[in-house]
Amino acid sequence: MNPRTWFRKKIDTLVSDEYLLGVEEQRWRSNLIFLMTFVLILSLLMAPVYYFNRYTMDLIAVLITAGVSVVCLFLLHCMKRHEWPLYLFAVYLTFYSMFLMLFGSSAGFSVLWVLAYPLAVCFFLGNRFAQPYLTILIASILILFSPLFDQWRTARYSLNFRLQFPIIFVAFSCLAMVVEHVHQRTGRKLVDMAKRFSASANQDQLTGLSNRRAFYDVIEREKARERRHRSGLQLIMCDIDWFKAINDRFGHQYGDRFLIHVARLFKSGLRSEDYCFRWGGEEFLIVLPNTTVEGAVMVAERLRSAMATTPLADKHFGPISATMSFGVHPFSMAQTVDENVAQADRCLYRAKQNGRNRIEHDTAEEPPPETLKDQ
């Protein structure tokens, strides 16, 4: 990878939605690496300038800054927690700013680098860290610019500069914190909005179950986990028997109510790690991770029994009941997702043919029919 491609990739990372909308904890580590790397590069670029101009104190300061940056980057690489490298870096920057104010010069522009701190710390680390850090720094600036430290400073600041610099620093700090606060609130709202849109796109609006689109996201995750653990992954395709009769007799409104009733029974009859999807119409698909074929058949039987014995109560028509048929198929890695779903649907069709209100299943050893490979 050439430097231009690498640099473009890093810029794309910095302006990606995941970076900009992420919460502070998710951003801190990558932000610290970027910030410390930037300080390291800047220090190395400034070192030759100070060396050739014989600014000995400034040269020593930037070399120490580069060394601290390297140490912090090394600690970030070795440690899982990023707090200690952050605190070390923050303490050093505080002392470095005091050095600039004691031995720097307003005419030489070196003191004005401290004005970049509020913008950098708020953007890269957020207000939770910036507020106490900038408070300490403001107190340090007020003390160092007071007459108490006149004898310690090598540069004599004018009275106007000593009054204006703390005011400007406070103004920069407040502005940076306000901007970061707006950024955080906007980011949280955008994340919430994106989650709502994602949930709406992946959810069946009638039953509240996940829809077919969500199934393909879930099954890819479960396939990866199944490859690692080999703990069993089962598909159950199920369908309400004679559902059209409910719509014809009671109307589509009651048909919708009955679908909601079925969804509630399924939610209460499944584990938290199981998934239930409305596949279409009166058809549902259940995914059971960490389950054997025998366990999936037991789950299907429990749901079948609950359907047969728990009618939908209605004050006008009385109890509205129906049965369900189930097809159980162990997920096979040798088949595609659609082939596995087709095989579960084939089991359901077999249950319908054999009298409905029953369960048909494949065994793990049973090869898929040749006709399904074309589906």
C-alpha positions in Angstrom: 0.0 0.0 0.0 1.5 3.3 -1.1 1.5 6.3 1.3 -1.2 8.1 -0.7 -3.6 5.2 -0.5 -2.8 4.8 3.2 -3.4 8.5 4.0 -6.7 8.5 2.0 -7.8 5.4 3.9 -7.1 7.1 7.2 -9.0 10.2 6.2 -12.0 8.1 5.1 -11.9 6.4 8.5 -12.0 9.8 10.3 -15.0 11.1 8.3 -16.9 7.8 8.3 -20.4 7.6 9.9 -19.1 5.0 12.4 -16.4 7.4 13.6 -18.4 10.6 13.6 -21.5 9.2 15.2 -19.8 6.8 17.7 -20.1 7.5 21.4 -17.0 8.7 23.3 -15.9 5.2 24.5 -15.8 3.9 21.0 -13.9 6.8 19.6 -11.3 7.4 22.3 -8.7 4.8 21.4 -8.6 5.6 17.7 -8.6 9.4 18.5 -5.7 9.1 20.9 -3.7 7.2 18.4 -4.4 9.9 15.8 -3.7 12.8 18.2 -0.5 11.3 19.6 0.8 10.5 16.1 0.0 14.0 15.0 1.9 15.5 17.9 4.8 13.1 17.3 5.1 14.1 13.6 4.7 17.8 14.4 7.5 17.6 17.1 9.8 15.8 14.6 9.2 18.5 12.0 9.8 21.3 14.5 13.0 19.8 15.9 15.3 20.7 12.9 13.9 24.3 12.9 14.8 24.8 16.5 18.2 23.0 16.0 19.4 25.2 13.1 18.2 28.3 14.9 19.9 27.3 18.1 16.8 27.4 20.2 18.1 24.9 22.7 15.3 24.9 25.2 12.6 24.6 22.5 14.5 21.8 20.9 14.7 19.9 24.2 11.0 20.5 24.7 9.9 19.1 21.3 12.2 16.1 21.7 10.7 15.3 25.0 7.2 15.8 23.5 8.1 13.3 20.7 9.4 10.8 23.3 6.3 11.1 25.4 4.2 10.5 22.3 6.1 7.4 21.5 5.8 6.1 25.0 2.0 6.7 25.0 1.6 5.0 21.6 3.5 2.0 22.9 1.3 1.8 26.1 -1.8 2.1 23.9 -0.5 -0.8 21.9 0.3 -3.0 24.9 -2.6 -2.1 27.2 -6.3 -2.9 26.7 -7.3 0.2 28.7 -6.6 3.6 27.2 -7.0 5.7 30.4 -3.4 5.6 31.6 -1.8 6.6 28.4 -4.4 9.4 28.1 -3.7 10.7 31.6 0.1 10.5 31.0 -0.3 12.5 27.8 -2.6 15.0 29.4 -0.3 15.6 32.4 2.6 16.1 30.0 0.7 18.6 27.9 -0.2 20.5 31.0 3.4 20.8 32.0 4.4 21.6 28.5 1.9 24.4 28.3 3.3 25.8 31.6 6.8 25.6 30.1 5.6 27.6 27.1 4.0 30.3 29.3 7.0 30.6 31.6 9.8 30.5 28.9 8.0 31.2 25.7 7.2 34.5 24.1 4.0 36.0 22.7 6.0 37.6 19.9 7.5 34.2 19.0 4.1 32.6 18.7 5.0 29.7 20.9 2.5 30.5 23.7 -0.4 30.7 21.2 -0.1 26.9 20.6 -1.9 26.5 23.9 -5.0 28.0 22.3 -5.3 24.8 20.1 -5.8 22.6 23.2 -9.5 23.3 23.8 -10.4 22.5 20.2 -8.3 19.4 20.1 -9.3 17.9 23.4 -13.0 18.6 22.9 -13.1 17.1 19.4 -10.9 14.1 20.0 -11.8 13.2 23.6 -15.2 14.7 24.2 -16.5 17.0 27.0 -16.4 14.4 29.7 -12.6 14.6 29.7 -12.3 18.1 28.4 -14.2 19.9 31.1 -12.0 18.9 34.1 -8.8 19.1 32.0 -9.5 22.6 30.7 -10.6 23.8 34.1 -7.2 22.8 35.5 -5.5 24.4 32.5 -7.4 27.7 33.0 -6.5 27.8 36.6 -2.8 27.2 35.7 -2.9 30.0 33.1 -4.4 32.5 35.6 -1.8 31.7 38.1 1.2 31.7 35.7 0.1 35.1 34.2 -0.3 36.6 37.7 2.4 38.9 39.2 3.4 36.0 41.5 5.4 34.4 38.6 7.0 37.5 37.1 10.4 36.5 38.5 10.2 33.0 37.0 9.4 34.1 33.4 12.1 34.7 30.9 9.7 36.6 28.7 8.0 39.7 29.9 4.4 39.8 28.7 2.6 43.1 28.3 -0.3 43.9 30.6 -2.7 43.7 27.7 -1.5 40.2 26.7 -1.6 39.0 30.3 -5.3 40.1 30.4 -6.3 39.1 26.9 -4.7 35.6 26.7 -6.7 34.0 29.6 -9.9 35.6 28.3 -9.3 34.2 24.8 -8.4 30.8 26.2 -11.6 30.7 28.3 -13.6 31.8 25.2 -12.0 29.1 23.1 -12.7 26.5 25.7 -16.4 27.5 26.1 -16.8 27.6 22.3 -15.2 24.2 21.9 -17.3 22.6 24.6 -20.5 24.0 23.1 -19.6 22.8 19.7 -18.8 19.3 21.0 -22.0 19.2 23.0 -24.0 20.0 19.9 -22.0 17.4 18.0 -22.7 14.7 20.6 -26.4 15.5 20.8 -26.7 15.5 17.0 -24.7 12.2 16.8 -26.9 10.5 19.4 -30.1 11.7 17.6 -28.7 10.5 14.2 -27.8 7.1 15.7 -31.2 6.8 17.3 -32.8 7.7 14.0 -30.7 5.2 12.1 -31.6 2.5 14.6 -35.3 3.3 14.3 -35.1 3.2 10.5 -33.1 -0.1 10.7 -35.7 -1.6 13.1 -38.5 -0.4 10.8 -36.9 -1.9 7.8 -36.3 -5.3 9.5 -39.5 -5.6 11.4 -43.0 -6.7 10.4 -45.3 -3.8 11.2 -48.3 -6.0 12.0 -46.9 -8.6 14.4 -43.7 -6.9 15.6 -41.7 -9.9 14.6 -38.6 -9.6 12.4 -39.2 -9.9 8.7 -37.6 -11.8 5.9 -35.0 -9.1 5.3 -33.8 -9.4 8.9 -33.5 -13.2 8.6 -30.6 -13.0 6.1 -28.6 -10.8 8.4 -29.3 -13.1 11.4 -28.6 -16.3 9.6 -25.1 -15.1 8.4 -24.1 -14.4 12.0 -25.5 -17.8 13.2 -23.7 -19.6 10.3 -20.4 -18.1 11.5 -21.1 -19.2 15.0 -22.1 -22.6 13.9 -18.9 -23.1 12.0 -16.9 -22.3 15.2 -18.9 -24.2 17.8 -20.8 -26.9 15.9 -23.6 -26.8 18.5 -26.5 -27.3 16.1 -28.6 -24.8 14.1 -32.3 -25.6 13.3 -34.9 -24.1 11.1 -38.6 -24.5 11.7 -41.0 -23.4 9.0 -44.6 -23.2 10.3 -48.0 -22.2 8.8 -51.5 -21.7 10.2 -53.9 -24.4 9.0 -56.9 -23.2 7.0 -56.1 -19.5 7.7 -58.1 -18.4 4.7 -61.2 -19.7 6.5 -60.6 -17.3 9.4 -60.4 -14.4 7.0 -63.5 -15.5 5.1 -65.6 -16.1 8.2 -64.5 -13.3 10.5 -63.0 -10.8 8.1 -59.4 -9.7 7.5 -59.3 -7.5 10.6 -59.7 -10.6 12.7 -57.2 -12.4 10.5 -54.7 -9.7 11.4 -55.6 -10.0 15.1 -55.0 -13.8 14.9 -51.6 -13.3 13.4 -50.7 -11.0 16.3 -52.0 -13.6 18.7 -49.7 -16.2 17.1 -46.7 -13.9 17.3 -47.4 -13.5 21.1 -47.6 -17.2 21.6 -44.3 -17.7 19.7 -42.5 -14.9 21.7 -43.6 -16.5 25.0 -42.7 -20.0 23.9 -39.1 -19.4 22.6 -35.9 -18.7 24.4 -34.3 -15.2 24.3 -31.5 -16.5 22.0 -34.1 -17.9 19.5 -35.4 -15.9 16.5 -38.9 -15.8 15.0 -39.6 -14.2 11.6 -42.8 -13.6 9.8 -42.0 -15.1 6.5 -45.1 -14.0 4.6 -48.8 -14.2 5.0 -49.6 -16.8 7.6 -46.2 -18.4 7.4 -43.5 -18.1 10.0 -39.8 -19.1 10.2 -38.0 -19.9 13.5 -34.2 -20.2 13.9 -33.0 -22.1 16.9 -29.2 -21.8 17.6 -27.5 -24.3 19.9 -30.3 -26.9 19.4 -30.4 -30.5 18.2 -33.0 -31.8 15.8 -34.7 -33.5 18.8 -34.8 -30.3 20.7 -36.2 -28.4 17.7 -39.0 -31.0 17.4 -39.8 -30.5 21.1 -40.0 -26.8 20.6 -42.3 -27.2 17.6 -44.5 -29.6 19.6 -44.7 -27.1 22.4 -45.8 -24.3 20.0 -48.2 -26.6 18.2 -49.9 -27.6 21.5 -50.0 -23.9 22.6 -51.7 -23.0 19.3 -54.3 -25.8 19.6 -55.2 -25.0 23.2 -55.0 -21.2 23.3 -57.6 -19.6 21.1 -58.0 -15.9 20.5 -60.7 -14.6 22.8 -63.2 -12.2 21.2 -66.3 -10.7 22.9 -68.3 -10.8 19.6 -67.4 -14.2 18.1 -66.1 -16.0 21.2 -62.9 -18.0 21.0 -61.3 -18.1 17.5 -58.9 -21.1 17.2 -56.8 -22.7 14.6 -54.0 -25.3 14.4 -50.5 -25.1 12.9 -48.2 -27.4 10.9 -44.5 -27.4 11.4 -41.5 -28.5 9.3 -38.1 -28.9 11.1 -34.8 -29.0 9.2 -31.3 -29.0 10.6 -29.2 -26.2 8.9 -26.6 -27.7 6.6 -23.4 -25.9 5.7 -23.2 -27.8 2.5 -26.3 -26.0 1.2 -27.0 -22.3 0.6 -29.3 -20.4 2.9 -32.2 -20.5 0.4 -31.7 -24.3 -0.1 -32.0 -24.8 3.7 -35.1 -22.7 3.8 -36.6 -24.6 0.9 -35.9 -27.9 2.7 -37.7 -26.6 5.8 -40.5 -25.5 3.6 -40.6 -29.0 2.0 -40.9 -30.5 5.5 -43.8 -28.2 6.2 -45.5 -29.2 2.9 -45.1 -32.8 4.0 -46.9 -32.0 7.3 -49.7 -30.4 5.4 -50.1 -33.4 3.1 -50.1 -35.8 6.1 -53.1 -34.2 7.7 -52.0 -30.8 9.2 -51.6 -30.0 12.9 -48.4 -32.0 13.0 -44.7 -31.9 12.8 -42.4 -33.3 10.1 -38.7 -33.2 10.3 -35.4 -34.1 8.5 -32.6 -35.8 10.3 -29.1 -34.4 10.3 -27.9 -37.3 8.2 -30.7 -37.1 5.6 -29.3 -35.6 2.3 -31.4 -33.0 0.6 -33.6 -34.1 -2.3 -32.0 -33.4 -5.7 -35.1 -31.3 -6.7 -34.3 -28.8 -4.0 -30.9 -27.9 -5.4 -32.6 -26.1 -8.2 -34.8 -23.9 -5.9 
